[in-house]
Amino acid sequence: MLGWFKKKKPQELPPELKALSEKFFAPQAQAVAIAERVREYVDAVQAKEVEYPAHRRKDASVLELWTHIRLEAWHKIFNFGKSDLMLLADIRQQLTLLNSFLDERPHFEFPQPRGELIADTLQGVWQVYIYLSTVGSELADNATDTHTLKSRGRDILSDFTDKATSLRTQWQAFDRAMKNKDEVRPDMPETIIAIFWEDVTAKTKSIAVSKVFGPIPESNIQYMLKLLAEKATEKEVAEMRAYMDRVRAAKEPEDIRAS
């Protein structure tokens, strides 16, 4: 009987339930982490610990610029009416959000908060892209400059819209399978916050690289390496090439750091 009071080892979840639990909670944890990092950055700006906006700094690294421009972009979704980043991570709201974004398109209305959760959140998403477009156009960045994108028949929102369209199809299939017990249940799709994070991360990387290496970065990088090879040691040239390889391959700012 006394054994009942002993501390019991937590029961392990079956692999399927563990994976589902992680898929359910990971997007919410990501939303919380973004909010915390943005708040820390705003505090640092207000304390004049960092220069704002980041893209006008001189001699800043790609890693610093990428990190801080991304935080500045994310900041635009906060304090816009009832906009709530956590909504993009809520698996119960994915189809509702995707249908509103793709069909009703409230983000293209006059940019004033409606006082409605879904409309204001999608308008908040649009504010992020307006900021990216403004900064990217100032730097003539290949991935975000308005005129460059227009010449390709694209705009700042095109990549995100393409991903959202594909994601809606996946959520429709998942929702149908959940209602029909006879269907094979597919894996739960990713959430809107995941594709939003991926797209903003890619675009802020491009902006940061353009700030450091110019609007045609690859050509400028090759020219810089050629000049470096004429004056520097083989070791210094090898280190710079390794650095540039890390920049090209990086999916997150931290990937640029030497291991």
N, C-alpha and C positions, 0 to 999 in steps of 0.2 A: 504493500500500500504506500509506503514511504517513497517508493520509486516514482510515484505519480508526480511528486513535487520536484523531481530532478529536471534540470534544464534539458529540453528535448532538442535534438538536432533538427533544424529546419528541413522540411520535406522538399526534395528537388521537384521542380515542375517537369512534366514530360517535355521533350525537345520541341514538339509542335506548339504547345502552350507557351513555352518560354520565348520562342521566336515571335509568336503573335503578341505577347506581352511587350516585347521590345519594340515591335513595330507600332504598337499603340502608344507607348509612353515616350519613345525617342523624339518624335516631332514636337511634343509639348516641352520636353527638356531643352530642345534646340531653341524654341521660342523664348523660353526663360533666359537662356544663356545670351541670346542676342540682345534682349532688353537690358540685361545687366551690363554687358560690354558697352552698349550705347550710352547708358547712364554714366558709366565711368569716364567715357570719352568726353561727354558734355561737361562733366565736372572738371576735367583736365583743361578743356578749352576755356571755361569760365574762370579758372584759376590762372589762366595765361601760361600754362605749362606746355602747351603745344600751339602752334600757329594754325589758324583757321582762315580760309579753307586750305586743305592739305595740298591741293594741286598747284597752289601758287608759291609753295615753299621752294627755296633754292637749295640745291645739293642734297636733297633727300633721296634715300635709296628706294628701289622698287618695292622692297618688303615693307618699308614704312608707309610709302604712299598707298600701296594696295590695301594695307590694313586700315588706314585711316580714311581713305576715300570710301571704302565699303561701309565703315561705321557712319560716315556722314550721309551716305545714301539711305542706309537703314533708318536713320533718325527721322527721315521724312514721313515714315508711316505712323509715327507716334504723334499724339496730340492733334489728330485731324478728326474732329467730331468724335464719333463713337468708334473710330477705327481701333481694331484689336488684333494684334499680330497672332495671338493665341488661336483665333478663329481659323487661320490658315493651317493650323496643326490639328484641328478637331476632325477626326475621321467621320463623325456624324454629319458634318456640314460640307463635305467635299463636293458632292454632286450639286447641291444647292448653289455653292459658290461658283463652281465651274459653269453651270448653266447661266447664272447671272452675268458672269464675266464675258462669256462667249455670245450670249443671245441678247441680254438686256443692255450690256455695255455701259453701266452707270459711270465708269471711269472717264468716259468721253463727254459727260455733261459738264455744265459750268462748274468749275472747281470750288464749290462751297459745300460744306458738310450738310447732309440731309437730316442728321440725327437718327439715322437708321444703321444698325450694326453692319449688315452685309454691304450696303451701298458705300458707307463711309470707309470700310476696310478696303474695298476694291479701289476706291478713290485714293486711299492712302498708298496702295501699291503703285498707282499711277504717279503719285508725287515722287516716289523713288526713281521712276524712269525719267521723269522730267528733269530731275537733278542730274542723272547720268548723262542725259542728252545735252544739258547745258554745259557741264564740265567737259564732256567729250568733244563737243563742237568748238569750245574754246581752245582745245589742244589739237584739233584736227585729227582726232583719234579714228582709226580705220573702222572700229567696231561700233562706235557710238555717235560719230559726227552726223548731224542731220542731213547735210548735202550728200555725203558719201553714201549713206544708206538709201537716200532717195534715188540716187543714180542706179542702184541695184534693184529698185522696186521694193525696197524694204523700209521699215522704220524701227525706232528704238524698241517697240513692243513685239515685233514680229517673231523673234525667237521664243519668247515666253508664250505667245499665243499659240505657236505651233506645238509646244510641249503641253500646254493646257488642253488643246484639242485631242491630242493622243491620250492624255491622262483621263479625260472625260470618258472616252471609249472604254478604258480599262475599268473605271469605277462603275460604269453602266453594266458591264459584264459581271463584275463582282457583286453588285447589288442584285442583279437578276439571279445569280447562282445562290445567293443567300436566301432569297425568297422561294426558290424552287429546290426542294430537298433532293430531287432526282439528278440535278446537274452536278458535275464534278466542280468542287469549289476551287477557284483559282487562288493564287496568292494575293493577299491584300495589296493593292497598289500603293505607291508612295503618295505622300500628301503634297498639297500645293506649296507648303513652305519649303519642301525639298527642291522643287524645280525653281522656285523663286530664289532660293539661296544659291543654287548652281548658276543661274543666269546672271544674277547680280555679281557673283564672285568672278565669273568669266569676264564680264564687262569692266569691272573695276581693275582687274589685272591688265586688260588691254589699255585702259586709261593710264595706269601707272607706268607701263612700259613706254607708252607714247610720250609721257612727260619726261622720262629719263633719256630715251634714245631717239625722240622725234617721231613725226607722223609716219615715217617709213622705217620702222625700227630695224628690220632685218638688214637692210642695205647699210644703215648707219653702223650697226654692230659689226658687220664684216669689214667696213672701212676702218673702224676703230681698232679691230684686231690686227689689221694689216699694218697700221701705224705703230701699234704696240710691238709687233714682231720686229720692227726695224730698230727699236730703242731698248726694249726690255730683255730680260733673260728668258731662257726657255721655260724655266720654272714659273716665272710671272705670267708668261703667255698661257701656259698650261692651266694655271689657277684661274685666269680670266675665262678661258674656254669652258672650264668645269663650272664656273659660276653661271655663265650664259646658258649652258645645258640645263642647269637646275632651274633657271628662270623659265626657259621654254617649257620644261616638263611639269612645272609646279601647278598643282590643283588648288593649293592653299598657300597663303603667304609664308607660313612656317616651312614649307617644302624648299624654300630657297636657301635656308641655312645649311651650311656645310655639316655633314654628319660626323 
